[in-house]
C-alpha cells in the first residue's frame, strides 16, 4: 500500500482528473461547449424571427381571403343565386 501511494496510484484517479481539468484540452473543450450553446441560442432566435416574419403576412392574407368569402356568401344570400349562363 505504501508503494502505491508513493507512486500516486492510491489517489491517482483524483489527481489525473484534476490535472486533466486544468489541461489545455479541457479548456478548449469548455470553450467549444460554450460557443456551441451560444450558436444554438442565436440560431433559435434567428429561426423564430424568420418564422414569424413569414407567418404573420400569411395569416393576414388568409384572414382577408376568409372575409372575402364571407362577403360573397352574404351577397348570394341577399341577392339569390346567379342567373344561369346562356
C-alpha positions in Angstrom: 0.0 0.0 0.0 2.8 2.4 0.8 4.4 1.8 -2.5 1.1 2.7 -4.3 0.7 6.0 -2.5 4.3 6.9 -3.2 3.8 6.4 -7.0 0.5 8.2 -6.9 -1.5 5.0 -7.6 -3.7 5.1 -4.5 -5.3 8.6 -5.1 -4.3 8.8 -8.7 -7.8 9.0 -10.2 -8.5 12.3 -8.5 -5.0 13.6 -9.4 -5.4 12.6 -13.0 -8.8 14.2 -13.2 -7.6 17.4 -11.6 -4.6 17.6 -13.9 -6.8 16.9 -16.9 -9.4 19.6 -15.9 -6.5 22.1 -15.8 -5.1 21.0 -19.2 -5.4 23.0 -22.4 -7.5 20.2 -24.0 -10.2 20.6 -21.3 -10.0 24.4 -21.7 -10.6 24.1 -25.4 -13.5 21.6 -24.8 -15.2 24.0 -22.3 -14.7 26.9 -24.8 -16.2 24.7 -27.6 -19.2 23.8 -25.4 -19.8 27.5 -24.6 -19.6 28.5 -28.2 -22.0 25.7 -29.2 -24.5 26.9 -26.6 -24.3 30.4 -27.9 -24.6 29.2 -31.5 -27.7 27.2 -30.7 -29.3 30.1 -28.8 -28.7 32.6 -31.7 -29.8 30.0 -34.3 -33.1 29.6 -32.3 -33.6 33.3 -32.2 -33.0 33.7 -35.9 -35.4 30.8 -36.7 -38.1 32.5 -34.6 -37.6 35.9 -36.3 -37.6 34.3 -39.7 -40.7 32.1 -39.0 -42.7 34.9 -37.6 -41.7 37.3 -40.4 -43.1 34.9 -42.9 -46.1 33.6 -40.9 -47.7 37.0 -40.0 -48.3 38.1 -43.6 -49.6 34.7 -44.4 -52.1 34.8 -41.6 -53.2 38.3 -42.6 -53.7 37.2 -46.2 -55.7 34.1 -45.1 -57.9 36.3 -42.9 -58.6 38.7 -45.9 -59.5 35.7 -48.1 -61.9 34.4 -45.4 -63.5 37.9 -45.2 -64.0 38.0 -49.0 -65.6 34.5 -48.9 -67.9 35.6 -46.1 -68.9 38.7 -48.1 -69.6 36.7 -51.2 -71.8 34.2 -49.2 -73.7 37.2 -47.7 -74.3 38.6 -51.2 -75.5 35.3 -52.5 -77.9 35.0 -49.6 -79.3 38.5 -50.2 -79.4 38.5 -54.0 -80.1 34.9 -54.6 -78.2 32.6 -56.9 -76.6 33.9 -60.1 -78.7 33.5 -63.3 -77.7 30.5 -65.4 -75.2 31.3 -68.2 -76.5 31.2 -71.7 
